[in-house]
Amino acid sequence: MEPAVALIPDFNNAEMRISNGNANGVENVRHRVDEIFQKVDKLEQKVNEVEQFYSNKSKKQSSGSKSSSGGKDGNKERHVPSIKKQQQDASRREAAAAKRMQELMRQFGTILRQITQHKWAWPFMQPVDVKGLGLHDYYEIIEKPMDFSTIKNQMEAKDGTGYKHVREICADVRLVFDNAMKYNDEGSDVHIMAKTLIEKFEEKWQQQLLPKVIEEEKRREEEEAEAQVDIQLAQDAAFAKMARDISTELYEVDTHLEELRELVVQKCRKMSTEEKRSLGTALTKLTPEDLSKALEIVAQNNPGFQLLADQVDLDIDAQSESTLWKLKFFVKAALDVQAKSMTSTGGNNNNSNKNSNATTTTTTNNKRKKKISDDHIARTAKKNGKKGSS
């Protein structure tokens, strides 16, 4: 998208054309131009945000799997919840999931009690007494010591430092036995006791609780995926609304610019005969495309102007002051662009030809002729001269 600033014309030179005694009008023009620039700056920021969002979205879609793209049609029919509703739903989901996880951990506690009540569980109930037993190399072999009393304390913690997932407890129970088998020789009593208990634990875990844990994890994954879809749809709706708002604001900026143009034109002094003659000459230098635009400016304020006729005679002197100044602003801007284009390409403007009557016939893309004539200017000047002599 082109910068919105390009919509704003250069009104700096317009101040020089405003009649003397209109200082308040000049200040008003400046103030309104400043307001428009500020609004355009904000619009550009919004446009950049929208472009960035859709650019990122396009990249995600192109890198996504085919399976994920299959659900797009279903999402079109999906109700888009508000951001506030999504936040409320997320809180409810988290609370419900935490409650279900607490139940799974309670059931895990039942399995853990069964293991700790076994006659061979006593070596693992408390932290290893490294000093008392003279196990000087224990911490060199065991990176993370673990025992059932530590597990129990963490399961009962109320300060937020406890287990969040039942798999975390399961991992620590395994660590208790893994440490024992790692430090003690394979044929030792502690090694055999640990191996026996971990086998019993794995059997109970896999048969009684693991299926429920897998089901809960699958449910959570589906809920998260559904929430992500809702978030994406909400973002799509939000940025689509932002794009519509930008379009509306751009229309308002364009309306304000048009009002400002009218204000500048209304406060401009009356154009002299010489300036009209120069304008007529300048019109003949326009490209066919710019000439068509210039004639459209004339038609806007002149309902009787035959813009679509095969040949168009433009009487400069018959135009209103507002039309003349609009033409002058447009022609100056068009010729400046044309000159810059010629300079950049290193070419010479050999396309403009003047005849003795200051009349030029330009062929447009659809082969329709439009003739700009300032004969009326000459006649008007002659009339003015007669009036002055009489």
Phi and psi in degrees as a GROMACS rama.xvg file:
@    title "Ramachandran Plot"
@    xaxis  label "Phi"
@    yaxis  label "Psi"
@TYPE xy
-72.8066  151.212  GLU-2
-58.132  136.5  PRO-3
-67.1236  -19.1786  ALA-4
-59.9095  -26.9857  VAL-5
-62.2705  -17.6753  ALA-6
-72.1761  -19.912  LEU-7
-91.5462  119.718  ILE-8
-75.8565  170.19  PRO-9
-88.8218  107.513  ASP-10
-96.5442  1.91721  PHE-11
-58.9337  -47.3645  ASN-12
-73.4085  -17.7171  ASN-13
-64.5338  -29.695  ALA-14
-60.9318  -33.004  GLU-15
-68.9565  -20.8254  MET-16
-92.508  -11.2597  ARG-17
-73.6805  139.25  ILE-18
-58.8018  152.511  SER-19
-63.169  147.451  ASN-20
90.4809  4.14798  GLY-21
-111.854  43.875  ASN-22
-61.8639  -38.2092  ALA-23
-63.2066  -36.5858  ASN-24
-65.5196  -40.1239  GLY-25
-62.9698  -44.5983  VAL-26
-64.0916  -37.2711  GLU-27
-64.0832  -41.1718  ASN-28
-61.8345  -46.4538  VAL-29
-59.1939  -45.2832  ARG-30
-60.9627  -44.2984  HIS-31
-69.1212  -35.6318  ARG-32
-63.5575  -42.0881  VAL-33
-61.1067  -41.7541  ASP-34
-61.6297  -41.9153  GLU-35
-65.5617  -41.5533  ILE-36
-61.468  -42.2983  PHE-37
-62.1746  -42.399  GLN-38
-66.1792  -39.7788  LYS-39
-65.7303  -38.0441  VAL-40
-58.6175  -44.4101  ASP-41
-65.7999  -38.8832  LYS-42
-64.4636  -38.8709  LEU-43
-62.5548  -39.6333  GLU-44
-62.146  -43.289  GLN-45
-64.4459  -41.96  LYS-46
-60.5186  -42.4411  VAL-47
-62.7242  -39.8022  ASN-48
-62.5225  -45.6766  GLU-49
-63.7782  -44.9411  VAL-50
-61.91  -41.9276  GLU-51
-63.8109  -41.843  GLN-52
-61.1452  -50.3148  PHE-53
-71.173  -28.104  TYR-54
-66.3994  -46.134  SER-55
-64.3864  -39.3677  ASN-56
-63.8036  -40.8528  LYS-57
-63.7526  -39.7482  SER-58
-65.3865  -41.7457  LYS-59
-63.904  -41.1781  LYS-60
-67.1029  -39.297  GLN-61
-69.7547  -29.0225  SER-62
-92.707  -6.46751  SER-63
-75.447  164.158  GLY-64
-79.1332  161.547  SER-65
-65.5474  -32.5302  LYS-66
-65.2753  -36.68  SER-67
-71.2517  -30.4422  SER-68
-74.4217  -15.0813  SER-69
-69.9005  -20.6758  GLY-70
-90.7258  4.31033  GLY-71
-66.5458  -39.6078  LYS-72
-62.7686  -38.3461  ASP-73
-67.0663  -33.4232  GLY-74
-68.5545  -24.6583  ASN-75
-63.9524  -32.3269  LYS-76
-87.2778  -5.00398  GLU-77
-76.6007  138.856  ARG-78
-72.2382  134.914  HIS-79
-96.8014  107.974  VAL-80
-73.0755  155.596  PRO-81
-71.0563  163.829  SER-82
-60.2052  -42.8881  ILE-83
-62.7525  -41.8243  LYS-84
-65.2046  -38.6897  LYS-85
-63.5544  -40.6216  GLN-86
-64.1179  -41.318  GLN-87
-65.2887  -43.3813  GLN-88
-63.5765  -40.4434  ASP-89
-62.7189  -41.3757  ALA-90
-63.1554  -42.4955  SER-91
-65.11  -40.9044  ARG-92
-62.7047  -44.5703  ARG-93
-63.264  -42.0672  GLU-94
-65.0456  -42.8545  ALA-95
-66.8875  -40.4377  ALA-96
-66.205  -39.7442  ALA-97
-64.4319  -37.401  ALA-98
-66.703  -42.6333  LYS-99
-65.1524  -37.7502  ARG-100
-67.835  -37.1141  MET-101
-61.2708  -36.8936  GLN-102
-67.3894  -40.6669  GLU-103
-63.7673  -39.4565  LEU-104
-69.5404  -32.2325  MET-105
-63.7861  -43.2787  ARG-106
-65.4083  -35.1014  GLN-107
-63.6289  -36.4954  PHE-108
-58.8293  -33.8515  GLY-109
-64.2573  -45.2899  THR-110
-62.3461  -42.8294  ILE-111
-62.8525  -39.4661  LEU-112
-63.8461  -38.6889  ARG-113
-62.019  -38.5881  GLN-114
-71.5653  -45.2809  ILE-115
-70.2276  -18.8519  THR-116
-86.5536  -4.33198  GLN-117
-67.7342  149.335  HIS-118
-65.4125  -20.8974  LYS-119
-97.3755  9.50595  TRP-120
-85.8587  -12.4571  ALA-121
-58.5465  -34.6324  TRP-122
-65.6746  -15.5195  PRO-123
-109.291  4.92231  PHE-124
-76.1989  -31.4799  MET-125
-125.095  162.328  GLN-126
-57.9423  146.846  PRO-127
-62.5298  130.025  VAL-128
-82.0998  83.8788  ASP-129
-62.576  -45.6979  VAL-130
-69.2292  -47.0293  LYS-131
-61.304  -36.5959  GLY-132
-90.7659  -3.8675  LEU-133
67.0749  35.9454  GLY-134
-91.0953  74.9542  LEU-135
-67.424  -23.7724  HIS-136
-100.5  9.82244  ASP-137
-60.3972  -48.592  TYR-138
-73.9947  -12.8482  TYR-139
-78.6033  -28.0512  GLU-140
-96.0022  -40.4504  ILE-141
-101.698  116.159  ILE-142
-77.3724  -40.6757  GLU-143
-132.952  97.909  LYS-144
-63.859  149.675  PRO-145
-152.964  147.277  MET-146
-150.448  168.779  ASP-147
-70.7406  -29.9414  PHE-148
-67.518  -37.5127  SER-149
-65.5201  -41.5788  THR-150
-62.2877  -44.5978  ILE-151
-61.7712  -43.9579  LYS-152
-62.1502  -40.3972  ASN-153
-72.3521  -31.0824  GLN-154
-67.7515  -29.6372  MET-155
-97.1118  0.732725  GLU-156
-62.7635  137.894  ALA-157
-113.305  0.116045  LYS-158
-95.904  12.4009  ASP-159
87.8825  -0.184023  GLY-160
-94.1911  -0.837209  THR-161
-76.2844  -176.074  GLY-162
-66.8175  141.611  TYR-163
-104.368  -19.5538  LYS-164
-140.728  144.046  HIS-165
-63.6642  -27.6285  VAL-166
-65.812  -27.9242  ARG-167
-64.9222  -40.016  GLU-168
-66.9579  -42.4615  ILE-169
-59.0024  -42.3545  CYS-170
-62.9171  -39.4002  ALA-171
-71.1782  -35.0011  ASP-172
-62.9711  -43.3354  VAL-173
-63.1566  -37.1327  ARG-174
-63.0454  -36.3526  LEU-175
-55.3854  -51.036  VAL-176
-74.7783  -37.5105  PHE-177
-61.7415  -41.3857  ASP-178
-61.4399  -43.3159  ASN-179
-63.5549  -43.4628  ALA-180
-72.6264  -28.691  MET-181
-73.4411  -40.2847  LYS-182
-83.2875  -35.947  TYR-183
-94.4345  142.606  ASN-184
-58.8725  154.29  ASP-185
-60.2422  -34.2544  GLU-186
-90.3254  -0.570393  GLY-187
-75.4268  160.818  SER-188
-61.3916  -45.9876  ASP-189
-63.2978  -39.136  VAL-190
-62.955  -45.2167  HIS-191
-65.3243  -42.5979  ILE-192
-62.2923  -43.2987  MET-193
-65.2597  -42.4156  ALA-194
-64.4047  -39.4552  LYS-195
-65.6247  -45.5807  THR-196
-69.4473  -36.3126  LEU-197
-68.6224  -32.3337  ILE-198
-65.3478  -43.2284  GLU-199
-63.674  -41.7318  LYS-200
-62.7066  -46.7832  PHE-201
-61.3503  -37.2149  GLU-202
-63.782  -47.1178  GLU-203
-66.6857  -42.1325  LYS-204
-60.8719  -48.2206  TRP-205
-72.5565  -31.9353  GLN-206
-86.6391  -39.8231  GLN-207
-95.4783  -35.4605  GLN-208
-120.89  -35.4103  LEU-209
-55.2736  -43.6231  LEU-210
-57.8628  -38.8972  PRO-211
-67.6507  -38.5283  LYS-212
-64.7751  -43.813  VAL-213
-62.5311  -41.1259  ILE-214
-62.4555  -42.2122  GLU-215
-65.6749  -41.4068  GLU-216
-65.2094  -38.2373  GLU-217
-64.5949  -41.1815  LYS-218
-62.2228  -43.8562  ARG-219
-63.7706  -39.1783  ARG-220
-63.3835  -42.3586  GLU-221
-66.0039  -40.0652  GLU-222
-64.1704  -41.0662  GLU-223
-65.8582  -39.9046  GLU-224
-64.2242  -41.8661  ALA-225
-64.3377  -40.9224  GLU-226
-64.1216  -39.5586  ALA-227
-64.1218  -37.4905  GLN-228
-63.5842  -44.3969  VAL-229
-61.401  -41.1687  ASP-230
-63.0997  -43.9558  ILE-231
-63.4645  -42.3684  GLN-232
-65.2544  -39.8382  LEU-233
-64.5786  -41.001  ALA-234
-64.7466  -42.1063  GLN-235
-58.5014  -45.6477  ASP-236
-64.1181  -40.7699  ALA-237
-64.9481  -44.2574  ALA-238
-75.5993  -28.8778  PHE-239
-65.2535  -41.0937  ALA-240
-64.6962  -40.277  LYS-241
-61.4145  -40.7266  MET-242
-64.127  -40.978  ALA-243
-64.9986  -41.4146  ARG-244
-63.3426  -39.8238  ASP-245
-61.2227  -43.4375  ILE-246
-60.0824  -42.2938  SER-247
-64.7005  -43.878  THR-248
-66.5352  -36.327  GLU-249
-64.2147  -37.8511  LEU-250
-63.5002  -40.7337  TYR-251
-64.8021  -40.7641  GLU-252
-61.2506  -43.3707  VAL-253
-62.231  -39.3788  ASP-254
-64.3645  -43.2066  THR-255
-64.0288  -37.9117  HIS-256
-63.4765  -41.2446  LEU-257
-64.3021  -40.8942  GLU-258
-63.1003  -39.0111  GLU-259
-67.662  -39.4718  LEU-260
-59.7271  -45.183  ARG-261
-61.9246  -40.4887  GLU-262
-62.7007  -44.6648  LEU-263
-63.184  -44.0521  VAL-264
-64.6343  -41.7429  VAL-265
-62.2302  -34.2369  GLN-266
-90.2449  -3.14769  LYS-267
-73.186  148.035  CYS-268
-69.4718  168.382  ARG-269
-70.194  135.435  LYS-270
-76.0578  135.054  MET-271
-76.6148  164.309  SER-272
-61.0015  -39.7127  THR-273
-63.8979  -39.4123  GLU-274
-66.5856  -36.9656  GLU-275
-64.1063  -41.6689  LYS-276
-62.3761  -42.467  ARG-277
-64.5552  -36.7402  SER-278
-64.6287  -44.2328  LEU-279
-59.9328  -40.4419  GLY-280
-65.866  -40.6247  THR-281
-65.055  -34.9441  ALA-282
-60.5687  -33.8179  LEU-283
-69.9063  -14.0699  THR-284
-91.5326  -5.80039  LYS-285
-71.7739  153.634  LEU-286
-71.1385  160.575  THR-287
-53.5083  -40.1607  PRO-288
-65.6934  -46.2917  GLU-289
-67.9963  -33.6631  ASP-290
-63.7278  -40.3552  LEU-291
-61.4582  -41.1025  SER-292
-65.6962  -38.1143  LYS-293
-63.864  -41.4781  ALA-294
-68.1028  -29.4935  LEU-295
-65.7168  -36.2072  GLU-296
-61.6779  -42.0485  ILE-297
-63.1967  -43.9363  VAL-298
-65.7641  -28.527  ALA-299
-61.1913  -38.6014  GLN-300
-105.5  9.05737  ASN-301
-139.548  86.4354  ASN-302
-57.0179  -28.9442  PRO-303
-83.4352  -2.03591  GLY-304
-73.2466  124.605  PHE-305
-85.4463  81.7095  GLN-306
-67.3574  -33.1049  LEU-307
-93.7511  6.56224  LEU-308
-68.0521  157.151  ALA-309
-62.9303  -36.7575  ASP-310
-132.69  129.589  GLN-311
-115.03  122.552  VAL-312
-101.559  118.547  ASP-313
-103.664  114.835  LEU-314
-90.8617  102.597  ASP-315
-59.3338  -40.4365  ILE-316
-69.3174  -20.7182  ASP-317
-85.0439  -5.31613  ALA-318
-83.9979  152.353  GLN-319
-70.3788  161.82  SER-320
-61.6443  -39.4193  GLU-321
-63.7303  -40.3171  SER-322
-65.9719  -41.9273  THR-323
-61.2505  -45.0231  LEU-324
-69.745  -35.661  TRP-325
-61.5066  -42.7632  LYS-326
-62.294  -42.3725  LEU-327
-63.562  -44.2781  LYS-328
-59.0908  -45.4314  PHE-329
-66.7648  -47.356  PHE-330
-61.2912  -43.5552  VAL-331
-58.9505  -46.8936  LYS-332
-62.971  -42.7419  ALA-333
-65.068  -42.3538  ALA-334
-70.2472  -31.8972  LEU-335
-63.2993  -45.431  ASP-336
-62.6281  -41.4553  VAL-337
-63.2307  -40.7302  GLN-338
-66.3793  -42.274  ALA-339
-62.695  -39.4486  LYS-340
-64.0455  -41.4886  SER-341
-64.8036  -40.865  MET-342
-64.5105  -42.018  THR-343
-68.5069  -30.6851  SER-344
-92.8483  -7.77304  THR-345
74.3699  15.3021  GLY-346
-92.4502  174.544  GLY-347
-117.859  145.039  ASN-348
-81.22  92.142  ASN-349
-107.23  13.3441  ASN-350
-94.8765  -5.71157  ASN-351
-101.416  121.651  SER-352
-126.333  131.611  ASN-353
-108.667  140.127  LYS-354
-103.685  176.025  ASN-355
-66.5393  -22.8035  SER-356
-95.0428  9.43874  ASN-357
56.7779  37.0211  ALA-358
-117.95  128.972  THR-359
-126.416  134.649  THR-360
-106.471  118.755  THR-361
-111.777  131.56  THR-362
-94.3901  120.189  THR-363
-84.1224  178.099  THR-364
-61.7908  -27.6843  ASN-365
-96.8564  17.8427  ASN-366
68.539  15.5248  LYS-367
-87.8565  132.383  ARG-368
-88.1637  138.835  LYS-369
-129.883  126.832  LYS-370
-113.351  126.601  LYS-371
-101.244  122.445  ILE-372
-129.262  137.477  SER-373
-112.796  23.8919  ASP-374
-57.9722  -34.3955  ASP-375
-65.4747  -31.7988  HIS-376
-64.2236  -43.6451  ILE-377
-62.8234  -42.9904  ALA-378
-64.158  -40.3914  ARG-379
-64.6149  -41.4192  THR-380
-60.843  -38.2023  ALA-381
-66.236  -41.3912  LYS-382
-62.4344  -45.4129  LYS-383
-60.4417  -35.6679  ASN-384
-66.7597  -39.5838  GLY-385
-64.0218  -43.0182  LYS-386
-60.4993  -39.5581  LYS-387
-67.4716  -34.9688  GLY-388
-76.6235  -27.4678  SER-389
